[in-house]
Structures are given as C-alpha cells and as structure tokens.
Amino acid sequence: MHTADHVLVRVHTDDGLMGTAEAPPRPYTYGETQESIVAVIDKIFAPQILGLTALEREAGHARLDRTVGNPTAKAAVDMALWDILGQAAGMPVSGLLGGYTDRIRVSHMVGFASTAEMVAEAERIRDTYGITTFKVKVGRQPYTEDVAACRALREALGPDVELYVDGNRGWTASDSARALREMADLDLTFAEELCPADDILGRRWLVAQSPIPFIADESATRAAEVTLELLGGSATAISIKTARTGFTASQRVLHECEGLGVPVVMASQIDGRIGTLCTVTFGAAHRSTAWHAGELSNFLDMSDDLLTESLTIENGTLRIREGAGLGIDIDPDKLARYRQDH
C-alpha cells in the first residue's frame, strides 16, 4: 500500500451533535473500495437509518444488515453513532463500552523486508516508542526465509519481547506445520492465518497440532464466522478489528470468545489515526481486549492525517482520548486538502 484512500464518515443529529469515524477500503480482503463505501452509505444506508435516534442501534443494524457485506461501511456508521451517544451522555465512548482502563500496550507490525531491515525496524520502534510486542509478517516462499527472520528478531530483541507471526494465508498447511516446529524454541505468543481457511481439513490438521494459540482474522469477520472457526477446530484465538465490526458487533464477538474461554487480540486494518483511536477506545474498555498488546502503530507509516492533534505512543502504550465521545477533532484545513468529493 502506498496511499490510505479512506472514507471519513459523519452522522448528524437534529440537535447538532455529529459522530465521526473512518472506513478503510480493503478490496483484497473485503471487496470494498472507496467508491463503493461512499455509494452504499449515500444510496442505501443513509435513507434506511435517517429518522432513528442514536439509541436505536439495533433497529439501525437490522436495516443495515438487509444489505450483505460492506463490513467497513457498516462499522464506520456504527462507531459514529457511538460517538454521538458519548457526546450526548458527556462520557468517553470507552466508558460507555466498559471503562476497564485508559490505555493498552501497543504491538507493532514488522513487514516483509530483508532480515537485517526487519531487525533494524523492530529495534528502532522498541527504542523510540518503548514497544515490546511485535507481529511479524510471514508467508513467503521458501518458508525458511521467514523462520530465519523470526530467529534473528528473537536473538536481537532478547527473551523479554513478545513475538507472534501472521501469514495472511501465504503458506500451505504442511509448510506452516514445518515452520512452527522449527520456531518452537522462539517462544511465539500466537500464530495467525498461516494457511488458507478454505483448506478446511488442512487448517484443522494444522491447528490441532499447533503448540500456540492460532488466531483467525480474515476468516472470522462476524460472530457467525467466529463460531464456525472455533467449533470447527480451525482456530483457537480471534482477532477483533473495529474497522470491520464497529463497536456493537465487536462486543458480540468479544463476549462469545469470553464465554468460550478464547483469547482475543485487537488488530489493525492498516488504520489511520481515526481508526486507531477507535481501536484503542474499544480495547481499553474491556478486560479481555486489554490483556494483550493491540495493533495500534500502523498510523506511524502515514505521512499525515485529519486529526488536529496526533496520537502519541509513550512507554509502549497508547491512551484513549479524554472528554465526551471518541475525542475525534478534524482539522478543517487538512480535510479541505485531502477530500476527494469536491
């Protein structure tokens, strides 16, 4: 990715409150584009929910769910409605959701590069921001290249840093099993989507022998899919992304996982600062989502954003915003510069 072609979503009320969120198009994951998100909200969703109050979320979701798919568009509308509720109540949305803590630890994603570059990036992020959890992208061929990179990261960063791997379905089940065996001494925290979920029997075979929790991400975007992955033996942990399930559906996924005793991780859809603020808001609200580090550093790769005040990672943690709602304050000059709908 070279450009964040996100959609700024705003929901207005008759008494002057305005809720804000962003929808990140990921056509290679969910099939949505910037143009499709704008169209489905303008042409289908807005006419269906106009006239409801922000408290009538279930009625609103029932209407949105008449249209299949479009997860990030639905999620952005949902989070904007929660922003309105927080403002109306004079409370942070994180408090309305659960209010467990005011910050969570940050996990940083180390992307594909040479082994030396991957190590150098992780060391820079650790030394600059105090981050001590790293999600390492794997899935290249041959798989031994990624095994060597993970080994080099463990040797460079030491035993006190958490490492986990995400294959984005890039390996076969057999290569994934080989890789996990060869990394058994690296004390990995999780493995995520190492092989395709469509390889149902291969995935179940792999997860059954995985020595660490196996996270379902792209394959478990709704509560029903979470049920299929967990009960089918294709996953033993779940990734929650507010960019695709908002706050309402994310709570459904979270509570399902809590009831089953399944660990969860707050993950990123390569969110900008607005999306990152939504992720930390939800993550800090609940005990289970605050337990593990959340993927909250992707915005560091973006040269600019729309917020008047940037986000700050300190001592490896990111805080929620003070005040009512989500605390999203859009810079009008930046919005005028970057908007595409003139």
N, C-alpha and C positions, 0 to 999 in steps of 0.2 A: 504494500500500500504506500502511496505517495501523497494522497490527498484525503482529508476527512470530509467527505461530502455528506455531512449530517443534516438533519432536519430539525429546526427549532419549532417546538410545538407549544402553543399558548392557548389556554382555555380561560374565557372571560365569564364573569358573573354579572348579573344586573346591578348589584350593589358595588361594583367597582373593583372587586378582587380579581387577580389574574394568576393562574397557575402556570408553571413553566417546566418543561422537560425537553430532552432531545431524543431523537430516534436515529440510530446509526444503521444505514443500509448495508447489508452484507449479502449480496446476491449469491455468493458462493456457499453460503450457509443456510439462509432462509428464503432466498429468491426475491427479496425486496430491493428496490432501487430508490434513489432519492425521488425520482419522478413518481414511482408507484405509491410511496408513502404519502406524498402530498396529495395525490389523486384520491386515494382511498379515504383519507381523513376529510378532505373537502367535499367529495361527492357522496360518500356513503356514511361515514361515522358521524360527522357533524350534524347532518339532518336527523339522524336517529336519536341523538342524545340532547339536542337543543330542547330546552324546557324542563329538563330534570334538575334537581338540586345536586350539589356535590355529595350529599349524604346518600343519595340513591345509586350507590355504586353497583349494587347487584343488578338493579334494573338496567343500568347502563351497560354492564358487561353482558347481560343476556342479549341485549340488542347488538352489541359489537360482535358477539360470537355467532350471530347469524351468518357472518362472513368468515369463511375459513382462512387459515393462515394469517399473514400480516402481523406477526408477533411483535415486532418493534414498534409498529404504528400503534397497536393496542396498548402496549406497555407505556409509551410516552403519554397517551391520553390518561391512562390510569394514574401515573405519577403526578401529572399536572393537577388532577382532581385532589389527590392527597395534599399537594402544595396548597391548594385553596382551603382545604379543611384545617391545615395547620395555621394558616393565616387567620382564618375565622375564629379559631379557638385561642389564638395568641400563644401557640405552643410550637416547638420544633416537631417536624414530622416524625423524627426518631423517637420522640417521647410518646406520640400517639401510637406508634407501632409497637412499642415495648419498653423503650428507655433503659436498656441494660447498662450501657456505658456511653462515653462521649468520644471514643476513638477506637480504632483497631490497628493491629500490626499490618504492615504492607509487605506484600510479595511482589517481586519484580520478575518479569518475563525476560529470559535470555534467548534471543532469537538465533536463527541459523547464521553462522559465520565460521571462520577458521577457529580451531580450538584456542589458539592464543588470543584472538579477538574476543571470544566468548568469556574467557577468564579475565581479560583486562576490563571488559564491561562490568562484570559482576563485582570485581574489586573496586572499581570506581563508584558504583552505586552503593556498595557497602560503606566505603569510606566517606562519601558525600552525604548520604541520607541516613546512615545507620540501619539500613535494611539488612536483615539476616535470613530472609527466606527467598529462595529463587526457584521459579518454574522454568525448566529447561526444555526448549523445543527439541523434539527428536522426530524420527520418522524418515530419515534419509537412507539412501542405499549406497554402500552396504551398511547394515545396522551397526557394524563395528566402529564406524566413524563417530556415531553419537555416543556409543559406550565409552570410547576414548575421551570424548569431550567431557562427559559426566565425571569420569575418573579424574581428569585434570582439574575440574572445578572443585571436587571434593578435596583433592590434595592441596590446592591453592587456598581454599577458604577455610579449611580445618573442620573439625568434628562438631563445632557448635552452630554451624549454619545449616538450616533446613534446605534440602533439595528435593524436588519432585519433577517428574517428566510428563510431557504432553506430546503424543504422537500425531494428533489430528488425523488419525486413521491411516497413517502412512505406511505402516508395516503390515506384513501378514501375521496371522496368529502365531505361526511357528517361529518366525523371526522375533516376534515380541517375547515369546517364552525364552528363547535363547538370550535375548538382551537382558531380561530380568534375572536370569540365572547368573549371567556374567557381571551384573551390577549388585548382586546380593550383599556384597560387603560394603556398599556405599551408603547404607542407612537411608534409603529413599523414603520419603513420607507417603507419597502417593504415586500412582501411575494413572494417566488419563488418556482415554480414547486411543490406545496404541494401534488397534486394528479396526477395520470397518465393522460397524454394528450390523450391517447387512449380512456379514458372515456369522450367522446366528450360532451355529454349532461350534465354529472355531473360536468365537468370542467366549462362549460359555466354557469351553475347554480351557481357554487361557485364564479366565477369571477364577476358575475353580482351583488352579494351582498357583495363583498369584500370592506371593508372600506378604504383599502390602495392599491396602485398600485400593480398589480400581474405580476411578471416577468416570461416570457417564456425564457428558457435556452436551455436544451437539445431538446426541441420540436421545436426550431426555429433556426436551424443552417445555413439556407440560406435565401436570400431575399424572395424567393417564400414562404417559410415556415413562415417567419415573416408576410407576407401578410395574409396567412391563419389563423394564430393565432389571429392577431389583428382584421381583418374584421369578423372573426367567433365568436368574443367575448370570446376567450379562454385566452386572456392576455391583459394587459393594459400597460406593460413596457417590454423592451427587454434587454437581456444580450448579450454583444458583446465579443467574445473571439478571439483574433488574432491567437491563436493556431489552430483554425478551419476555419477561414475565411481570414487569412492573413491581408494585408492592403487594397488590392483592393476590395475584396468582403465585408470587414468590412465597408468601406466607403459607399458602396451601401446600406447596412443595416442601417448605421447611417443616411444617407440622407433621406431614406424612413421614418425613425422614426421622423426625424426633420420635414419633410413635413406634417406628421400626428399629430405632437404635442405630441409624445410619449416619455417618459423618457427612457434613456439608462444607463446601468451600465457596466463598464469594468470589466470583470470577468476572473478567472484563470482556466486553465485546469491542475491544480497542476503543474504549470510550474517551471522549474529550473531558474537559473539566466538569461540565454539567452532568454528564453521565457518571463520572467518578464520584461526584458529590451525592448522587442518588444511591450509588452502591454503598458508600460508607454510611449513609443515613440508615439504610436497611441493615447493614452488617452490624452496626453498633447497637441497634435496637434489640437484638436477641442474643441470648447467651450462646446458643449453638453456632451462630454465624460469626460471633466474636472470638470463638475458641481458636480457630486457625487464622493465619495471615490471609488477608484478602488481596486480590489482584487490583491494585489501585495506583499503579505508576505509569500506565500507558500514556497518560497526558504529557509526560516528560518528553516524549518523542515529537510532540506537536509544537510548531513554532509560535502559534498564537491561539487564542480562543475568544469567547464572547464575554467572559466574566469581567466585572470591574476589578475584582480582587482575586488573584490566582490562588491555587491551593498550595499548601506548604507541608511537606513531609519532614517531621522532626523526630529524631531518635527512633527512626524506623516505624513511626506511626502517623496516621492521618486522622484529624479530628473532624467531627461534624460541625456544621455552622451554627452559631448562636442565633437566637431570635426565632420568630414565628415562621412556619412553613419550612421550605427546603433551604432558604437563605440564598437563592439564586438571584443575583443582581446583574442584569445585562448592560453592558456598555453600549450606549446608543451609537457612538461613532464606529465601534467595531462592527456592530450589526449592519450599519449602513454600508460599510466597506465590503463585507463578506456575503451579504444576502444575494441570492440569485433570482429572486422573483419580481424584480422591478419590471 
